[in-house]
């Protein structure tokens, strides 16, 4: 289900023609981040509107896995090393667009100081692995 005022819903449904989709699956699209943290910075954005990782539960673990795999496959296909890449999600209130999206940033070793702070694995940024651990614990916390 799409949200009327959500830019990522518009992009993932093809209603925002200014954004170039790099890759598309039944579940998500991949496109360039408008404020790249390194030479290569892409987002995997779900076609279903979820506000963030916080609204998901352990049943969504396969979705997170497919988003990460899709980004890795995409980067590899463009000749970009995934060995020096960062994959992850921001958590509220540290998200600028309230629509689930996974960042793929490469090379992570070339990120500037501010980007290293913004995308540092922490309570506000979960790597893909940390996101799966987080999701595995959601049902047990409720």
Secondary structure, DSSP 8 states (H G I E B T S, - for coil): ---TT-HHHHHHTT--TTS-EEEE-SSEEEEE-SS-SSSEEEEEEESS----GGG--GGGHHHHHHHHHHHHHHHHHTT--STTEEEEEE-TTS-SSSS-EEEEEE-GGG--HHHHHHTSSSSSEEEHHHHHHHHHHHHHH-
